[in-house]
């Protein structure tokens, strides 16, 4: 029996990420074979947990917010497939390398 959950709300300092799709063709329109498609190491934040409780009892909030584009480490993250058949990844806040921004903004 398979149960298809449609939504996942991360706990503690975990972040749900939708990774960017690999490029399937070049800027000139040439289709790339699968073995030449590069896995991109960035994605969009879909959901965030509330943060982590420190030893002194205070809550350390997560440093990113929903909608941010983040740079991810080359390895890591836990793959999750939800009811929409999309692949998502769960990372800890500490694993996120940085946020990416449009230089014109």
N, C-alpha and C positions, 0 to 999 in steps of 0.2 A: 504494500500500500504506500502510495506516495502522497505527501501533503505539500501543497504549494503555498507557501507563505508569500504574501504580497508586499509586506513591509517589515523592515528590520530597524529597530531602534537600538543603537549601540549603548553599552553601559560603560561606566567609569570614563577613562580617557581614550576610548576607542573611536575610530572614525571610519565611516563607510564611504568607499571611493568607487567611482565608475571610471576605469582606465580609458584613456584615449584609444581609439581604434587605429591599428597600424595602417599606414598609407598603402593603398592598393594600386595607385598609378602615380606617375611622375607629373610634374607641373606641365609638361608638354603633352600629356595624355597617354603615355605609354603604360600599358598594364604590367605590373610587376608580378613575377611568379611568387608563390608562397614562401619559398626558401630565401627570397631576397627582401621580403617585407620585414622591416625592423620593428621590434617590440618597443613601443614608446614608454618612457618612464615618467609620465605625468598623467593626471586625471582630475576629475571634478569631485568635490566633496558633496555627497548626497545627504549624509546625516552625521551628527556628532553626539557623543555622550556628554553628560554634564561636567565631567572632570574627575580628578583624583583627589581623594582626601589625604592630606599630608599627615605626618606624625603628630603635629601640633593641633590637628582637628580641623584646620582650615581647608576649604576646597580650592584646589588649583584648577582653574578653568582651562578648557581646551583652547589652543592658540589659533585655530582656524574656524571658519564658519561655513555654513551651507552655501554652495555656489562658488567657493574659492577654487582656483586652479592651483594644484600643488605638485611639487617635484617629489617623486618617490624614489626610495632606494632601489638599486638594481634587483635585489633579492628580498624576499619577505612578503608579509601579508598573507591573510587566509582567504582563499577563494570561497565565495558564496554564490549560489544560483537561486534567485527568488522566483516567484510565480510568473513573472513576465519573461522567464527564460534568459534574462540578461545576466552576465557575469559581473559581480561586484567583488571588492576586496576590502578586508578589514585590517586596518593598521592601528598601532598605538600612536598617540600624539607625538611621543618622543621619536618615532621612526620617520616622521615627515621631514624631508630635507629643507623645504622652503616653499614659499608661495610665488607663483609666476604672475607677472603683471604686464599689460600692454605698455610699451615704452612711451606711447603717445598720450597716455592718460595721466 
